[in-house]
């Protein structure tokens, strides 16, 4: 027997291998067309469209590895499936045969497999340009962001349509990013639906339609009770203007947000990318160079954060300066602290912020603050209104 000459892969036994070899021999000797195939050393037949899909993926050498079950008829009496060591292939007459593995299988299973709200898979796993993945099903899709191993479900319908309208998961296309939770349908009122994304939410109801809510408007609306509060469901998209104001209308009124400072970069949909500037606490910093303590400095860092309508690949040029309060109560710039950083992504961190440092020696007690402004790359190098950090007294003795 073959098992006496070859090493048996993990997961199979000699008894299984010998049975598989017998099945293979019987299939070769059959006088009629064989619709099934056995893959030594596992004694299971893989048949029809599932076999064809399995072979097209590479058979036992594919990511699925060997079959470890016979072909099952699903509880609906309609579709079929075969289990492999690393996941199943599901088939139905309407959708064909497709593997479902890893995060997609876990999320699909949590939603009831083919009997749940997604129904059968209609595609294999699809690699997206930014490294994320998605798989389509009859009633929706599961998305897995590249930095997140947990998939999230979005149903076909108005919420997914709206998400795709504002860019979906296309790199740089959507200010919302990937879904982070399964779509909720229905909400507690029995009418509406909601999907949560990396940078906001989309709410829908039959009376209002589907609209995204992001940033400070989302925070304010959530604090008021979301769709169950005084404002109810959104009835418009968020509107932004060059005057650093953005607003959104709901069933029960309008939420207006003044956000300063912001800069606007008009995007292809006619909206404006709105962002805010932030800084860490101003402080006295000490360090060493070549093992020698260098004079202390007054230090702070500034960065930018997107608020609304900003593409995921937006970058900014940053400028920062330190100021101190003189004896007459006027703010004076410290020329030695002026610094710029180009093409910075959002968020705080050594690769995204701009640092401002001024020598802190023989100056005595003084009140300091950082001043930051920014220009979005692609916005004609127009800098935002200045952001002034909180003032703090420091003693530069």
The 8 nearest C-alpha neighbors of each residue, nearest first, counted from 0:
[[1, 2, 3, 17, 4, 20, 16, 5],
 [0, 2, 4, 3, 5, 17, 20, 16],
 [1, 3, 0, 5, 4, 13, 16, 7],
 [4, 2, 1, 0, 5, 6, 13, 7],
 [5, 3, 1, 2, 6, 0, 7, 13],
 [6, 4, 2, 3, 1, 7, 0, 8],
 [5, 7, 8, 2, 4, 3, 1, 9],
 [6, 8, 5, 11, 2, 9, 40, 12],
 [9, 7, 11, 10, 6, 40, 12, 5],
 [10, 8, 11, 7, 12, 6, 40, 65],
 [9, 11, 8, 12, 7, 41, 84, 67],
 [10, 12, 9, 8, 15, 41, 40, 7],
 [13, 11, 15, 14, 16, 10, 7, 40],
 [14, 12, 16, 15, 17, 2, 11, 7],
 [13, 15, 17, 12, 16, 18, 11, 19],
 [16, 14, 12, 18, 13, 17, 42, 41],
 [15, 17, 40, 13, 19, 18, 14, 41],
 [18, 16, 20, 14, 19, 15, 13, 21],
 [17, 19, 21, 15, 16, 20, 42, 14],
 [20, 18, 42, 16, 22, 39, 17, 21],
 [21, 19, 23, 17, 22, 18, 16, 24],
 [20, 22, 18, 24, 19, 23, 25, 17],
 [21, 23, 19, 25, 20, 24, 26, 18],
 [24, 22, 20, 26, 25, 21, 37, 19],
 [25, 23, 27, 21, 26, 22, 20, 28],
 [24, 26, 22, 28, 23, 27, 29, 21],
 [25, 27, 23, 29, 24, 28, 22, 33],
 [28, 26, 24, 25, 29, 23, 33, 30],
 [29, 27, 25, 26, 24, 30, 23, 31],
 [28, 30, 26, 31, 27, 25, 33, 32],
 [31, 29, 28, 32, 27, 33, 26, 25],
 [32, 30, 29, 33, 28, 34, 26, 27],
 [33, 31, 34, 30, 29, 35, 26, 27],
 [32, 34, 35, 31, 26, 29, 36, 27],
 [35, 33, 47, 46, 32, 36, 50, 45],
 [34, 36, 46, 45, 33, 44, 47, 37],
 [35, 37, 44, 45, 46, 38, 34, 50],
 [38, 36, 44, 43, 23, 39, 45, 42],
 [39, 37, 41, 40, 36, 19, 42, 65],
 [40, 38, 41, 19, 16, 20, 37, 42],
 [39, 41, 16, 19, 38, 15, 42, 11],
 [40, 42, 39, 19, 43, 15, 38, 16],
 [43, 41, 19, 15, 18, 40, 37, 16],
 [44, 42, 69, 37, 41, 68, 45, 66],
 [43, 45, 37, 36, 35, 69, 46, 42],
 [46, 44, 50, 36, 35, 37, 43, 70],
 [45, 47, 35, 50, 34, 49, 44, 36],
 [48, 46, 50, 49, 34, 35, 51, 45],
 [47, 49, 51, 50, 52, 96, 46, 95],
 [48, 50, 52, 51, 47, 96, 46, 53],
 [51, 49, 46, 53, 45, 47, 48, 52],
 [52, 50, 48, 54, 49, 53, 55, 47],
 [51, 53, 55, 49, 54, 50, 48, 96],
 [54, 52, 50, 58, 56, 51, 55, 49],
 [53, 55, 58, 57, 51, 56, 52, 50],
 [56, 54, 52, 53, 57, 51, 58, 50],
 [57, 55, 53, 54, 61, 58, 52, 62],
 [58, 56, 61, 54, 60, 55, 59, 53],
 [57, 59, 54, 53, 60, 61, 56, 64],
 [60, 58, 64, 65, 61, 57, 63, 38],
 [61, 59, 58, 57, 64, 62, 63, 65],
 [62, 60, 57, 63, 59, 58, 64, 56],
 [61, 63, 64, 60, 85, 59, 56, 57],
 [62, 64, 85, 61, 83, 86, 84, 65],
 [63, 65, 59, 61, 62, 84, 60, 85],
 [66, 64, 59, 83, 84, 67, 63, 41],
 [67, 65, 83, 68, 82, 84, 43, 41],
 [66, 68, 83, 82, 84, 65, 43, 41],
 [69, 67, 82, 66, 43, 81, 70, 83],
 [70, 68, 43, 44, 81, 71, 45, 67],
 [69, 71, 81, 80, 68, 45, 79, 72],
 [72, 70, 80, 79, 73, 81, 69, 68],
 [71, 73, 79, 78, 76, 80, 74, 70],
 [72, 74, 79, 75, 78, 76, 71, 77],
 [75, 73, 76, 72, 77, 78, 114, 79],
 [74, 76, 77, 73, 78, 114, 72, 113],
 [77, 75, 74, 73, 72, 78, 79, 71],
 [76, 78, 75, 73, 91, 79, 72, 74],
 [79, 77, 91, 73, 90, 72, 76, 75],
 [80, 78, 72, 90, 73, 71, 89, 91],
 [81, 79, 89, 71, 88, 70, 90, 87],
 [80, 82, 70, 87, 88, 68, 69, 71],
 [81, 83, 87, 68, 67, 66, 86, 88],
 [84, 82, 66, 86, 67, 87, 85, 65],
 [83, 85, 64, 65, 86, 67, 63, 66],
 [86, 84, 63, 83, 64, 62, 100, 87],
 [85, 87, 100, 83, 84, 82, 63, 99],
 [88, 86, 82, 83, 81, 98, 99, 89],
 [87, 89, 98, 97, 80, 81, 99, 96],
 [90, 88, 80, 96, 97, 79, 98, 87],
 [91, 89, 96, 79, 95, 78, 80, 97],
 [90, 92, 78, 94, 93, 95, 79, 77],
 [91, 93, 94, 95, 90, 78, 77, 96],
 [94, 92, 91, 95, 90, 121, 119, 78],
 [93, 95, 121, 91, 92, 96, 90, 120],
 [94, 96, 90, 91, 92, 93, 97, 121],
 [95, 97, 90, 89, 49, 48, 88, 52],
 [96, 98, 88, 123, 89, 122, 120, 90],
 [99, 97, 88, 87, 123, 89, 100, 96],
 [98, 100, 104, 87, 103, 88, 86, 97],
 [101, 99, 104, 86, 103, 98, 102, 85],
 [100, 102, 104, 103, 105, 99, 86, 85],
 [103, 101, 105, 104, 150, 149, 106, 148],
 [102, 104, 106, 105, 101, 100, 107, 99],
 [103, 105, 100, 107, 99, 101, 102, 106],
 [106, 104, 102, 108, 103, 107, 109, 101],
 [107, 105, 109, 103, 108, 104, 150, 102],
 [108, 106, 104, 110, 112, 109, 105, 103],
 [109, 107, 112, 111, 105, 110, 106, 104],
 [110, 108, 106, 107, 111, 105, 112, 104],
 [109, 111, 107, 108, 115, 112, 106, 116],
 [110, 112, 115, 108, 114, 109, 113, 107],
 [111, 113, 108, 107, 115, 114, 110, 118],
 [114, 112, 118, 119, 115, 111, 117, 116],
 [115, 113, 112, 111, 118, 116, 75, 117],
 [116, 114, 111, 112, 113, 110, 117, 118],
 [115, 117, 118, 138, 110, 114, 111, 113],
 [116, 118, 138, 115, 139, 136, 137, 119],
 [119, 117, 113, 137, 116, 115, 114, 138],
 [120, 118, 113, 136, 137, 121, 117, 94],
 [121, 119, 136, 122, 135, 137, 97, 94],
 [120, 122, 136, 94, 135, 137, 119, 97],
 [123, 121, 135, 120, 134, 97, 124, 136],
 [122, 124, 97, 98, 134, 125, 121, 99],
 [123, 125, 134, 133, 122, 126, 132, 99],
 [126, 124, 133, 132, 134, 123, 127, 122],
 [125, 127, 132, 131, 130, 124, 128, 133],
 [126, 128, 131, 132, 130, 129, 125, 133],
 [129, 127, 130, 126, 170, 131, 169, 132],
 [130, 128, 127, 131, 170, 145, 169, 126],
 [131, 129, 145, 127, 128, 126, 132, 144],
 [132, 130, 145, 144, 127, 129, 143, 126],
 [133, 131, 126, 143, 127, 125, 142, 144],
 [132, 134, 142, 125, 141, 124, 143, 135],
 [135, 133, 124, 141, 140, 125, 122, 123],
 [134, 136, 140, 122, 121, 120, 139, 133],
 [137, 135, 120, 121, 139, 140, 138, 119],
 [136, 138, 118, 119, 139, 117, 121, 120],
 [139, 137, 117, 155, 136, 154, 118, 116],
 [140, 138, 154, 155, 136, 117, 153, 137],
 [139, 141, 135, 136, 153, 134, 152, 154],
 [140, 142, 152, 151, 134, 133, 150, 153],
 [143, 141, 133, 150, 151, 132, 144, 140],
 [142, 144, 150, 132, 131, 133, 149, 148],
 [145, 143, 131, 147, 146, 177, 142, 132],
 [144, 146, 131, 130, 147, 143, 132, 148],
 [147, 145, 144, 148, 131, 143, 130, 149],
 [148, 146, 144, 149, 145, 143, 150, 131],
 [147, 149, 143, 102, 150, 146, 144, 145],
 [150, 148, 147, 102, 143, 151, 106, 144],
 [149, 151, 143, 142, 102, 141, 106, 103],
 [152, 150, 181, 180, 141, 142, 179, 178],
 [151, 153, 181, 141, 140, 182, 154, 142],
 [154, 152, 182, 140, 139, 141, 181, 159],
 [155, 153, 139, 138, 156, 140, 159, 152],
 [154, 156, 139, 138, 159, 153, 157, 160],
 [155, 157, 159, 158, 160, 154, 139, 138],
 [156, 158, 160, 159, 161, 209, 155, 203],
 [159, 157, 161, 160, 156, 209, 162, 201],
 [158, 160, 162, 161, 157, 156, 155, 163],
 [159, 161, 157, 163, 158, 162, 156, 164],
 [162, 160, 164, 158, 163, 159, 157, 209],
 [163, 161, 167, 159, 164, 165, 160, 158],
 [162, 164, 167, 166, 160, 161, 165, 159],
 [163, 165, 161, 162, 166, 160, 167, 159],
 [166, 164, 162, 163, 173, 167, 161, 172],
 [167, 165, 173, 172, 163, 164, 169, 168],
 [166, 168, 163, 162, 173, 169, 165, 172],
 [167, 169, 177, 176, 170, 166, 173, 172],
 [168, 170, 172, 167, 166, 171, 173, 128],
 [171, 169, 172, 129, 168, 128, 311, 173],
 [172, 170, 311, 310, 312, 173, 169, 313],
 [171, 173, 166, 169, 170, 310, 167, 174],
 [172, 174, 166, 175, 165, 167, 176, 310],
 [173, 175, 310, 309, 308, 176, 311, 198],
 [176, 174, 198, 173, 199, 196, 197, 177],
 [177, 175, 197, 173, 174, 196, 198, 168],
 [176, 178, 196, 197, 168, 144, 179, 175],
 [179, 177, 196, 195, 180, 151, 197, 176],
 [178, 180, 196, 151, 195, 197, 177, 181],
 [181, 179, 151, 195, 178, 182, 194, 152],
 [182, 180, 152, 151, 183, 153, 194, 179],
 [181, 183, 194, 153, 193, 152, 180, 184],
 [184, 182, 193, 192, 185, 186, 181, 194],
 [185, 183, 192, 186, 182, 193, 191, 189],
 [184, 186, 192, 189, 191, 183, 190, 187],
 [185, 187, 191, 188, 192, 189, 184, 183],
 [188, 186, 189, 185, 190, 191, 184, 227],
 [189, 187, 190, 186, 191, 185, 227, 226],
 [188, 190, 185, 187, 186, 191, 184, 192],
 [191, 189, 188, 185, 204, 186, 192, 205],
 [190, 192, 204, 186, 203, 185, 189, 188],
 [191, 193, 184, 185, 203, 186, 183, 202],
 [192, 194, 202, 183, 201, 182, 203, 195],
 [193, 195, 182, 201, 200, 183, 196, 181],
 [196, 194, 200, 178, 180, 179, 199, 201],
 [197, 195, 178, 179, 199, 177, 198, 200],
 [196, 198, 176, 177, 175, 199, 179, 178],
 [199, 197, 175, 196, 176, 213, 174, 200],
 [198, 200, 213, 196, 175, 212, 197, 195],
 [201, 199, 195, 212, 211, 196, 194, 202],
 [200, 202, 211, 210, 194, 193, 212, 158],
 [203, 201, 193, 209, 210, 192, 211, 200],
 [204, 202, 209, 208, 192, 191, 193, 158],
 [203, 205, 191, 207, 206, 208, 190, 192],
 [206, 204, 207, 208, 203, 191, 190, 209],
 [205, 207, 204, 208, 203, 234, 232, 191],
 [208, 206, 234, 204, 205, 203, 209, 233],
 [207, 209, 203, 204, 205, 206, 210, 234],
 [210, 208, 203, 202, 158, 157, 161, 201],
 [209, 211, 201, 236, 202, 233, 235, 203],
 [212, 210, 201, 200, 202, 236, 213, 199],
 [211, 213, 217, 200, 199, 201, 210, 216],
 [214, 212, 199, 217, 216, 307, 198, 211],
 [215, 213, 306, 217, 216, 307, 218, 199],
 [214, 216, 218, 217, 219, 213, 256, 306],
 [215, 217, 219, 218, 214, 220, 213, 254],
 [216, 218, 213, 220, 215, 214, 212, 219],
 [219, 217, 215, 221, 216, 220, 222, 214],
 [218, 220, 216, 222, 221, 217, 215, 223],
 [219, 221, 217, 223, 225, 222, 218, 216],
 [222, 220, 225, 218, 224, 223, 219, 217],
 [221, 223, 219, 220, 224, 218, 225, 217],
 [222, 224, 220, 221, 228, 225, 219, 229],
 [225, 223, 228, 221, 227, 222, 226, 220],
 [226, 224, 221, 220, 228, 227, 223, 231],
 [225, 227, 231, 232, 228, 224, 230, 229],
 [228, 226, 225, 224, 231, 229, 230, 188],
 [229, 227, 224, 225, 223, 226, 230, 231],
 [228, 230, 231, 251, 223, 227, 224, 226],
 [231, 229, 251, 249, 228, 250, 252, 232],
 [232, 230, 226, 250, 228, 229, 227, 251],
 [231, 233, 226, 249, 250, 234, 230, 207],
 [234, 232, 249, 235, 248, 250, 210, 231],
 [233, 235, 249, 207, 248, 250, 232, 208],
 [236, 234, 248, 233, 247, 210, 237, 249],
 [235, 237, 210, 238, 247, 211, 234, 212],
 [236, 238, 247, 246, 235, 239, 245, 212],
 [239, 237, 246, 245, 247, 236, 240, 270],
 [240, 238, 245, 271, 244, 270, 237, 246],
 [239, 241, 242, 244, 243, 245, 271, 238],
 [242, 240, 243, 263, 239, 244, 262, 271],
 [243, 241, 240, 244, 239, 245, 261, 257],
 [244, 242, 241, 261, 258, 240, 257, 259],
 [245, 243, 257, 242, 256, 240, 239, 258],
 [244, 246, 239, 238, 256, 255, 240, 243],
 [245, 247, 255, 238, 254, 237, 256, 239],
 [246, 248, 237, 254, 253, 238, 235, 236],
 [247, 249, 253, 235, 234, 252, 233, 254],
 [250, 248, 233, 234, 252, 251, 232, 230],
 [249, 251, 231, 232, 230, 252, 234, 233],
 [252, 250, 230, 249, 231, 229, 253, 248],
 [253, 251, 249, 230, 250, 248, 254, 229],
 [252, 254, 248, 247, 249, 255, 246, 251],
 [253, 255, 246, 247, 248, 216, 256, 252],
 [256, 254, 246, 245, 253, 247, 257, 244],
 [257, 255, 245, 244, 246, 258, 254, 216],
 [256, 258, 244, 243, 259, 255, 245, 246],
 [259, 257, 243, 260, 256, 244, 261, 275],
 [260, 258, 261, 257, 243, 275, 384, 386],
 [259, 261, 384, 275, 386, 258, 385, 383],
 [260, 262, 274, 275, 259, 273, 243, 383],
 [263, 261, 383, 273, 274, 264, 260, 374],
 [262, 264, 272, 271, 273, 241, 265, 261],
 [263, 265, 272, 271, 378, 266, 262, 375],
 [264, 266, 271, 270, 269, 263, 272, 267],
 [267, 265, 269, 268, 270, 271, 264, 272],
 [266, 268, 269, 265, 270, 271, 172, 264],
 [267, 269, 266, 270, 265, 165, 271, 308],
 [268, 270, 266, 267, 265, 271, 239, 264],
 [271, 269, 265, 268, 266, 239, 308, 272],
 [272, 270, 265, 263, 264, 239, 273, 308],
 [271, 273, 309, 308, 264, 263, 307, 265],
 [274, 272, 307, 306, 263, 261, 262, 271],
 [275, 273, 305, 306, 261, 304, 262, 272],
 [274, 276, 261, 304, 260, 303, 305, 259],
 [277, 275, 303, 302, 304, 386, 260, 274],
 [278, 276, 302, 301, 303, 275, 279, 386],
 [279, 277, 301, 300, 302, 388, 280, 299],
 [278, 280, 300, 299, 281, 301, 277, 388],
 [281, 279, 282, 299, 278, 389, 388, 300],
 [280, 282, 299, 298, 279, 368, 391, 297],
 [283, 281, 298, 297, 280, 284, 299, 393],
 [284, 282, 297, 296, 298, 295, 285, 281],
 [283, 285, 296, 295, 297, 298, 282, 286],
 [286, 284, 295, 296, 283, 294, 293, 287],
 [285, 287, 292, 293, 284, 288, 295, 294],
 [286, 288, 292, 291, 290, 293, 289, 285],
 [287, 289, 291, 290, 292, 293, 286, 294],
 [290, 288, 291, 287, 292, 293, 286, 294],
 [289, 291, 288, 287, 292, 286, 293, 285],
 [292, 290, 287, 288, 289, 293, 286, 294],
 [291, 293, 287, 286, 288, 290, 294, 285],
 [292, 294, 287, 286, 291, 295, 288, 285],
 [295, 293, 296, 292, 358, 285, 359, 360],
 [296, 294, 285, 359, 284, 358, 293, 283],
 [297, 295, 358, 359, 357, 284, 283, 356],
 [296, 298, 283, 357, 356, 282, 359, 284],
 [299, 297, 356, 282, 355, 281, 296, 283],
 [298, 300, 281, 355, 354, 279, 280, 282],
 [299, 301, 354, 278, 353, 279, 355, 352],
 [302, 300, 278, 353, 352, 277, 371, 354],
 [303, 301, 352, 277, 276, 347, 346, 278],
 [302, 304, 276, 345, 275, 346, 277, 274],
 [303, 305, 345, 275, 274, 346, 276, 306],
 [306, 304, 274, 307, 273, 309, 275, 303],
 [305, 307, 274, 214, 273, 304, 275, 308],
 [306, 308, 273, 309, 272, 305, 214, 213],
 [307, 309, 272, 174, 271, 310, 270, 273],
 [310, 308, 272, 174, 307, 305, 311, 313],
 [311, 309, 171, 174, 313, 312, 173, 172],
 [310, 312, 171, 313, 174, 309, 173, 172],
 [311, 313, 171, 310, 314, 170, 344, 309],
 [314, 312, 310, 311, 309, 344, 315, 376],
 [315, 313, 344, 343, 342, 376, 375, 312],
 [316, 314, 375, 376, 342, 343, 374, 317],
 [315, 317, 341, 374, 342, 373, 340, 343],
 [318, 316, 373, 340, 339, 372, 315, 341],
 [319, 317, 339, 372, 371, 338, 373, 340],
 [320, 318, 371, 338, 370, 355, 337, 339],
 [319, 321, 337, 370, 336, 355, 369, 338],
 [322, 320, 369, 333, 336, 368, 332, 370],
 [321, 323, 332, 331, 368, 367, 333, 330],
 [324, 322, 367, 331, 330, 366, 325, 368],
 [323, 325, 330, 329, 366, 328, 331, 367],
 [326, 324, 328, 329, 327, 330, 323, 331],
 [325, 327, 328, 324, 329, 365, 330, 323],
 [328, 326, 325, 329, 324, 330, 331, 323],
 [327, 329, 325, 326, 324, 330, 323, 331],
 [330, 328, 325, 324, 327, 331, 326, 323],
 [329, 331, 324, 323, 322, 325, 328, 332],
 [332, 330, 322, 323, 324, 329, 333, 325],
 [333, 331, 322, 334, 321, 323, 330, 320],
 [334, 332, 335, 336, 321, 322, 331, 357],
 [333, 335, 336, 337, 332, 320, 321, 357],
 [334, 336, 333, 337, 357, 356, 358, 320],
 [335, 337, 357, 356, 355, 334, 320, 333],
 [338, 336, 320, 334, 335, 319, 355, 321],
 [339, 337, 319, 318, 355, 336, 320, 354],
 [340, 338, 318, 317, 319, 353, 341, 337],
 [339, 341, 317, 353, 316, 318, 343, 342],
 [342, 340, 316, 343, 317, 315, 339, 314],
 [341, 343, 315, 316, 314, 344, 376, 340],
 [342, 344, 351, 315, 314, 341, 316, 345],
 [343, 345, 314, 351, 315, 342, 346, 313],
 [346, 344, 304, 303, 351, 343, 302, 305],
 [347, 345, 304, 302, 303, 351, 348, 344],
 [348, 346, 352, 302, 351, 345, 349, 301],
 [347, 349, 351, 350, 352, 346, 302, 300],
 [348, 350, 351, 352, 347, 353, 354, 300],
 [351, 349, 348, 352, 343, 344, 347, 353],
 [352, 350, 343, 348, 344, 349, 347, 346],
 [353, 351, 302, 301, 347, 348, 349, 300],
 [352, 354, 301, 300, 340, 317, 302, 339],
 [355, 353, 300, 299, 352, 356, 301, 338],
 [354, 356, 336, 299, 320, 298, 319, 338],
 [357, 355, 298, 336, 297, 296, 354, 299],
 [358, 356, 336, 297, 296, 335, 359, 298],
 [359, 357, 296, 360, 295, 297, 356, 294],
 [358, 360, 296, 395, 295, 297, 357, 362],
 [359, 361, 395, 362, 396, 358, 295, 294],
 [362, 360, 396, 363, 395, 359, 394, 364],
 [363, 361, 395, 360, 396, 359, 364, 365],
 [362, 364, 395, 396, 394, 361, 365, 360],
 [365, 363, 394, 393, 395, 392, 362, 366],
 [364, 366, 392, 393, 394, 363, 367, 323],
 [365, 367, 392, 391, 324, 323, 393, 390],
 [368, 366, 323, 390, 391, 322, 392, 365],
 [367, 369, 390, 322, 388, 321, 389, 323],
 [368, 370, 321, 388, 320, 387, 322, 371],
 [369, 371, 387, 320, 319, 386, 321, 388],
 [372, 370, 319, 386, 318, 385, 301, 369],
 [371, 373, 385, 318, 383, 317, 386, 382],
 [374, 372, 317, 382, 316, 383, 318, 315],
 [375, 373, 382, 316, 315, 381, 380, 383],
 [374, 376, 315, 378, 314, 377, 316, 373],
 [375, 377, 315, 314, 378, 374, 316, 342],
 [376, 378, 379, 375, 380, 264, 374, 314],
 [377, 379, 375, 380, 264, 376, 381, 374],
 [378, 380, 381, 377, 376, 374, 375, 382],
 [381, 379, 378, 374, 382, 376, 375, 377],
 [382, 380, 379, 374, 378, 383, 375, 373],
 [383, 381, 374, 373, 380, 372, 384, 262],
 [382, 384, 262, 373, 372, 261, 374, 385],
 [383, 385, 260, 372, 386, 382, 261, 259],
 [384, 386, 372, 371, 383, 260, 387, 370],
 [385, 387, 371, 370, 260, 372, 276, 388],
 [388, 386, 370, 369, 385, 371, 389, 368],
 [387, 389, 369, 368, 390, 370, 278, 386],
 [388, 390, 368, 391, 387, 280, 369, 281],
 [391, 389, 368, 367, 366, 388, 392, 281],
 [390, 392, 366, 367, 393, 389, 368, 281],
 [393, 391, 366, 365, 367, 364, 394, 390],
 [392, 394, 364, 365, 366, 395, 391, 367],
 [393, 395, 364, 363, 396, 365, 392, 362],
 [396, 394, 363, 359, 362, 360, 364, 361],
 [395, 363, 361, 360, 394, 362, 364, 359]]
